[in-house]
Amino acid sequence: MTDTIRRVWTGRAQLGEGPLWSADHQALLFVDILGSRLLAHFPANGETLEWPLDEACCWLAPHADGGFVAGLRSRLVRLQFDDNGPRITATLAEPVADAVDHRLNDGKADTHGRLWFGTMQDAESEATGIFYRFDERGLVAMDRHYTVTNGPAIDATGSTLYHTDSPARTIYAFDLSPGGELSNKREHVHFGERDGCPDGMTVDAEGGLWVAHWDGGRVSRFLPDGSLDREIRLPVSRITCCTFGDDDLSTLYITTAAVGRDDEEQAGGLFAVRPGVKGLPACRYR
């Protein structure tokens, strides 16, 4: 049974994104892409810390050797926390170094320790975004012609990968091989105009796909066959991403955006709800 939606951070992120439960820090990490800051919410005491960044951060993934891999505006980096907050220790790849009007967007690691992430044009007017895989073999373009890449999400078996082109209102499913190849791209869910656009996603332990509705004011759970299971409404319209957290991975944390929504008092806040299912631990890059 779903409990009441709670706003657990009352700040205002211009573009809250990339929620990640860090078991090592017992914190929900998330970013404000447009505000160029990294935040950490600690449920044990309700405190939320934040650190300004020199370059916008779009997402984080835990690293098997400690710390994180971060998708900054133009590059992948190793990120470590010390007493002064986050610091960059190495650059791993620069996918859009030569495209000043493009940036990275959503990303995650899979069960084999590979990174999956996309790029997008700032203006969101052309389908020039690329979906990449990054591992010890280097950076490989796996799919092209996205306007706004979002997601991705990988099921518990590591055999299905979900990815979104938000303006197309479409969530795609791919077969994911053990070697990291994608095949059998297909439409998994298509949003209607009243649904907004599909944004960030996460998969629960039962195989349900939780999707944030940008300009749709809710998160939805879809079953593995693509059918709608349920919806959770929020008091704001621009829902950006969600992930499960806390010790038992039974709290769904939801990021939102305040950009373009000056009339919404709670826009840009971090929300939490216990939907009655558990999530999966975040996969680590290795």
N, C-alpha and C positions, 0 to 999 in steps of 0.2 A: 504494500500500500504506500502511496506517495504522501509524504508529509508536506507541510507548508513551505513555500519558497521563502528563503531568507536572504536579505542583502548583508553579506558578511564584511564587505569593505565599502564604505560610503564615499570614497573618493570618486573621481570622474576621469576615466581614461578616454582620451580622444578616440583611440582605436585599440581597445583591450583585445588581446589575442594570445594564442599559444599556451593555454593552461597546462601545467605539468605537475603531477604530484611527485615530489622528491622524498622517497622513503629515507634517504640519508639525512636530510635536513628536517624531516617531518613538517614540510611546508608545501603550500601550493604556490608554485612559481608562475608568473604570467608577465606579459609585456604590454607596453603601450607603444605601438609602432610609430604613430604620429607624434607622440610625446617623447620619443627616444629615451625610454626609461624601462628598467627591469624592476619587478616588484615581487615580494615574497609574503604570503599570508600564512600566519602560524595559528592553526585552529586551537591549539592548547591554551593560548592566552588571548586570542583575538587580535593580536598585533599584526600590522602590515608594515613592512619596511620597503623603501624604494631607493633606487640608485640611478642617477642620470647617466646616460651613455653618450659617447661622442658620435656614435653611428647607430641608426635605428636598428633594433633587434626585432626579428619577426617570429622566431621560435627557438626553443631549446630541446635538446635530447640528452639524456644521461649518457656518460661515457663509461665503458667498462673499467677503465683504469682510474676512475674518479673524475669529478668535475663534469663538464658538459661540452657538447658540441652546440654551437649557436649559429643560427642562420641570420647573419646581419644583412644590411641592405644589399651588398654586392658580393659577399664572400661567406665561406664557412670557416669558423674559427674554433679553437679550443678555448674554453672559458673555465677559470678556476675562481673560487671564492676564498678570500683571506679576510683579515680583520677590517680591511678597508672596503670590502665589498667585492664585486666581480672584477676580474682583470683578464685580458686576452693574453694567452701564452704562445699561440701559434696560429698561422693562417693555413688552412688545409686545401682550399680551392677557391677560385674566383670565377664563378659561372657567368656573371654579367659585367665583368671588368671593363669591357669595351662598349657597353650599352648604357649610357648615362641616364636614359629615360626608362630603364627597367630596374626591377628589384626582385629579391627573393620574396616568396610568400610562405605558405604553410609547409611543414615538414615533420617527419617522424622516422624513427628507426623500426625495423621489422624484427621478427623472431630470430633471424640469422645475423643480426647486427649490422645490416646495411641501412643507409639513410635514403629516404625518398622525399623529394621536395620539388616545388615548382617555382617558376619565375613568371612575372607579369609586367606589362607596360604600365607606367604610372597613370597615364591618361585613360586606361581601360577602354581604348577605342579600337584596338586591333588585336587579332588573335595571334599574337607573337610569343605567347608564353610557352615554356617548355617544361616538361615533367622529367626530372632527373633521378638517376640512381647514383649513389656514391659509396664506394667501399675500397678495399685494398687494391682493386684493379683500376681505380681512378673514377673520373666523372663520365657518365654515359647518358646521353639524351634518349629517353625511353618512349616518349610520346610528345607530339607537338600540336600547335594550333589551338592553344587555350587563350582566352581573354583574361580571366582571373582564375588561376589555379587555386584550389582549396582542398581541404582534407589534409593529407590522406589518412586512411585508417586501414589496419590489417587485422583480419580475424585471428582467433586464438590458435588455429591450426597453421597459420602462416601461409595458407594456400589461396586466399582471396584478398585482393587489395581493392579498396574503394578510393575513388578520386573524383573531384568535382570541377566543372567549369561553371562558376556561379552565374554569370549573365545568361548562359544557356539554360539555366534552371535544371541542370541535369547532373545526377550522380551516376558515375560509371563504375562497373565492376570489371576486374581483370582476374584471370587465373594467374597466380604467382608460383613459379616453379622453385624448387629448392636451390637452383643455381642463380635465381634472381632475374629470370626472364618473364616478361609479361605477354599474355596471349588472350584471345577470346574476349576482346573489349566489347562490352554490351551496356545498354542503358539499364540501370538498376532501379532508379526512381526519377520521375520527372515532376517538378513542382509546377502548379498552376500559378497564374498571376496573383491570386489572393494569398498564396503561400509565401511570398517573398522569394528570396534566392537562397539555395543551400550554401552554407558556409562551412565552418569547421565541424569535424566529426570525431566520434570515438566508438569503439565496440565494447559491449559488456561481456561478461563471462558466459552468458547464454547465447551469444551470437547476435544479439540485437544491435542495430546501428543507430546511434543517437546523433541527430543532425541539428545544428543551429540554423535558425531561419533569420537571415538578414532581411530587415524590413518586414518580418513576419511575426515578431513578438513571441516566439515560442521555440522550444526544442521538441523534436519528434523522435519516436523510436520506431524503426522499421525492422521487420522480421527478415530472415535470410532470403525469403522469396520476394522481397521488395514490398510486401503489403504493410500498411500502416497499422501499428499496434496501439499507440497512444500518443498524447501530446501533453506538454506541460507549458502553461501560459506564464509569461513574465510581464511585469509592469512597464516594460520598455520595448521598443520596436526593433532595435538593431542588435540582434543576438549574433555573436561572432564565433564562439567555439565552446566546447565542453569537454570535461574529462572527469574520471572518477578519482577520488582521493580519500584521505584519512587512513588509519591503521587497517581497517577492514575493507577499504576500497568500496564503501557503500554510499558515499556522498558524491553526488554529481555537482561539480563546480562549473559555473557558467560565466563566461566573459561577455561583455557588451561594449558598445561604442556610443560616445556622446557626440561625435562629429555629425553636424547637420541636424542635431536634435536638441537645440537649446530649450525647447518647450517641455522636455521630459526631465523631471527633477532627478530621477534615479538612473538616467542613462549614463553608461560608462562604469557602473558599479560592478562588483563581483558578487554573484549570487550562488546559493547552495540549496540543494534539496536532496532528500533521501528517497529515491524512487522505488525501493524494494528489490532491486537487483544489484549485483556487485560488478565492479569493473575488473580490468586486467592490469597487472603491473606494467609500468612503462618499459618498453624494450630498450636495451642499452646498445649504443654504437660500439663496435669493436673491430 
